[in-house]
Amino acid sequence: MSEEDLIEGCQKGKRKAQSQLYNQYCGAMLAIAMRYCENRSEAEDALQDAFVNIFKRIKDFEGRREGSLTAWIKTIVINSALSLNRKNKKHNRTEDVTEMRIADPDVHVFEDDKSDERKREMILNAVQELPPGYRAVFNLYVMEGYSHKEIAEILEVSENTSKSQLSKARKYLKSYLGIND
């Protein structure tokens, strides 16, 4: 079934299309939810909430290009995970700073590289160990490419808090991974 047929089937409420959409995206989206949640159970809850929202809102989805469905689903999953975190009051580590200089993120370390899967797994485990507020900012900035202004709006914090938490996340990760400057 093509992406267009899948969308159309889901918009019409066809169970087969909904099942296929879920099966096609649940694995990758669970991995994304796990980046924002404390544990697998919370990630699964966020994923379930996300798919409920996806099926409710797919009638309004207007995919204009190939791949837009994936981006739309990913956004809903991230928002569901962040919403779950807010409900659980997990963003309690915040600190404002007046000015902070932050280096550009090295996103290449997260590329799929079959020869170095162990290193990648170590890094992802380290990210999972970050305190929830740090993890959310780190993922939104480094993995999703949001600006600090956008992160501040999404998480309902100041831009300086976003910058501070990113800086602290990087320090934490360097320490966790044994990286010296």
Residue, then its C-alpha position, 0 to 999 in steps of 0.5 A: m500500500s502506498e503512503e497516499d493509499l495508507i493516508e486515505g485508508c486511515q482518513k476513511g477509518k479503515r482498520k487495515a490501513q490503521s493497522q498497517l500505519y501503526n505497524q510501519y511506524c511504531g518501532a521507529m516512533l517508540a525509539i523517538a519516544m524513548r529519547y524523551c521518556e524516563n523508561r520504556s513503559e512511559a515511552e509506550d504510554a506516550l506512543q499510545d497517546a500519540f497514535v490515538n491523536i494520529f488517528k483522530r487528526i489524520k482526517d486533517f492531514e494534507g501530505r504535500r510531499e513524500g515523507s511529510l507523513t513521517a515528519w507529521i507522525k514524529t512531531i505528534v510522538i515528540n509532543s505526546a512524550l513531552s506532554l507526558n513529561r509535563k503531566n509527570k512534572k519531570h521538568n523540574r531542573t531548570e536554571d536561567v542564565t543571562e548569557m551562554r556560549i554554546a558550541d555547535p552540536d556534533v550531530h555526525v556522531f549519531e549517524d548510522d555507522k554499522s562499523d561502530e554500532r557499540k559506540r552509537e549504543m553507548i551514546l544513546n544509553a548516555v542520552q537516556e541517562l540524562p535528567p528529563g529536562y536536559r534530555a528533552v532540550f538535548n534531543l530537541y536541539v541536537m536530534e530534531g534541529y529545533s532552535h532555542k527559541e522553538i524549544a523554549e516555546i515547546l517546553e514553556v521555559s525561557e531561551n536561557t533555560s534551554k541554553s543552560q540545560l543543553s550546556k549541562a546535558r553536554k557536560y553530563l554526557k562528556s563526563y558519562l562517556g569519559i570525554n575530556d576537553 
